[in-house]
Every structure is written in C-alpha cells, then in structure tokens.
Amino acid sequence: MKYKERFLTFYINGELITLQGETSNLPSLTQFHQLTCLQATNSIAKLYVIQIHTPEVSAHHLLELPTSMEPELTMTIQQYKNIFEKPHGLPPIRFHDHTILLMPGSAPVKV
C-alpha cells in the first residue's frame, strides 16, 4: 500500500491488481438526480452526509493567532483561550508565597 501515492496493489488468483485512488483531495458536489438514480438502481445501501460546522465566536473574544496555523490547533487554542491569555497583573495569592530575601543595602548581582 502506498498511501501517499494513493494506490493499492494486491494479487487475486495469481493476477496482480492495482487500484488507483482519486488524485484530487477536494470533494465534489453530488446532484440530486445522481442520488435518485443510484437509489433507484439499488447501487447504494446507505448514504451519509458530512457537514462542516464552524462555531460562531465573536471577534472581540478571539486571541490573535497567525493565519498560517493549522485550523484544528486554532480551534483548540480558542476553545481553551483562558489558559493561553496573556497574564494580567500579579499572580493570585497562594497559601505559601515564595520570596527572595535580600540583604539590606546590597547591590544587584550581575550575572
């Protein structure tokens, strides 16, 4: 199997069979008369519909993300935007705050 090249080769009764997949990634629209013809000739047993749903999000609640980012990643980041927002102010007060004690009159350390 060569998924990238979109073909499948196998043997049936000693004969080499190659199935070539569609070369286009884009789905094509089906006309109603084509579906009725398939149904009338019992050529199809089931029909599934795939519909793309884009949730409506108001523009002022969106994070600014690069347009080159993958759509799935963009949707995930927008879904959990409260985690990815830039922090505002100091962190909340914790049960135990960590501090760095400085000696009085000491100069800043150069690193």
Secondary structure, 3 states (H helix, E strand, C coil): CECCCCEEEEEECCEEEEEECCCCCCCCCCCHHHHHHHHHCCCCCCCCCCCCCCCCCCHHHCCCCCCCCCHHHHHHHHHCHHHHCCCCCCCCCCCCCCCCCCCCCCCCCCC
